[in-house]
């Protein structure tokens, strides 16, 4: 994540651009993450891979329509 390549970071390669999700080339995604400061420092590549998989799994779960419906129903039942 730095010029000396001493910081390992996790950053998004899929970005919302003009209202659409776009899978950016790695170099473009890296530059954008550095510019925006929206990356997460990790201690190793293995830690980064594990964190990326966990985050991707959570995002997929949140985006599933049945997940949204279940969360909506739960929030209505709390009243």
C-alpha positions as CSV (number, residue, x, y, z in Angstrom):
1,X,0.0,0.0,0.0
2,X,3.0,2.3,0.2
3,X,5.9,3.1,-2.2
4,X,8.3,0.8,-0.2
5,X,5.8,-2.0,-0.3
6,X,6.2,-2.4,3.5
7,X,2.4,-2.1,4.2
8,X,0.1,-4.9,3.2
9,X,-3.5,-3.8,2.7
10,X,-6.9,-5.1,1.8
11,X,-8.8,-2.9,-0.6
12,X,-11.9,-3.2,-2.8
13,X,-11.6,-3.9,-6.5
14,X,-15.4,-3.5,-7.0
15,X,-16.5,0.1,-6.8
16,X,-19.7,2.0,-7.4
17,X,-19.0,4.2,-10.3
18,X,-21.7,6.4,-11.8
19,X,-24.3,4.3,-10.0
20,X,-23.0,1.0,-11.3
21,X,-20.8,-1.6,-9.7
22,X,-17.6,-2.0,-11.7
23,X,-14.8,-4.5,-11.3
24,X,-11.7,-2.3,-11.6
25,X,-8.3,-3.4,-12.8
26,X,-6.0,-4.1,-9.8
27,X,-3.7,-1.1,-10.3
28,X,-6.7,1.3,-10.7
29,X,-8.3,-0.1,-7.6
30,X,-5.1,0.2,-5.6
31,X,-4.6,3.8,-6.6
32,X,-8.2,4.7,-5.7
33,X,-7.9,2.9,-2.3
34,X,-4.7,4.8,-1.5
35,X,-6.3,8.1,-2.6
36,X,-9.4,7.6,-0.6
37,X,-7.6,6.0,2.3
38,X,-10.2,3.2,2.4
39,X,-8.0,0.2,2.8
40,X,-7.4,-2.0,5.8
41,X,-3.8,-2.8,6.9
42,X,-3.1,-6.5,7.5
43,X,-0.1,-8.3,8.9
44,X,0.3,-10.9,6.2
45,X,-1.1,-12.0,2.8
46,X,-2.8,-14.9,4.5
47,X,-4.6,-12.6,6.9
48,X,-5.6,-10.4,4.0
49,X,-7.0,-13.4,2.1
50,X,-8.9,-14.7,5.1
51,X,-10.4,-11.2,5.8
52,X,-11.3,-10.7,2.1
53,X,-13.1,-14.0,2.0
54,X,-15.0,-13.3,5.2
55,X,-16.0,-9.8,4.0
56,X,-17.0,-11.1,0.6
57,X,-19.2,-13.8,2.2
58,X,-20.9,-11.2,4.5
59,X,-21.5,-8.9,1.5
60,X,-23.0,-11.7,-0.5
61,X,-25.2,-12.7,2.5
62,X,-26.4,-9.1,2.9
63,X,-27.2,-8.7,-0.8
64,X,-29.3,-11.9,-1.1
65,X,-33.0,-11.0,-1.4
66,X,-34.0,-13.7,1.1
67,X,-31.5,-12.2,3.6
68,X,-33.1,-8.8,3.2
69,X,-36.6,-10.1,3.7
70,X,-35.6,-12.0,6.8
71,X,-33.9,-8.9,8.3
72,X,-37.0,-6.8,7.4
73,X,-39.4,-9.2,9.0
74,X,-37.2,-9.4,12.2
75,X,-37.1,-5.6,12.5
76,X,-40.9,-5.5,12.2
77,X,-41.4,-8.1,14.9
78,X,-39.3,-6.2,17.4
79,X,-42.1,-3.5,17.9
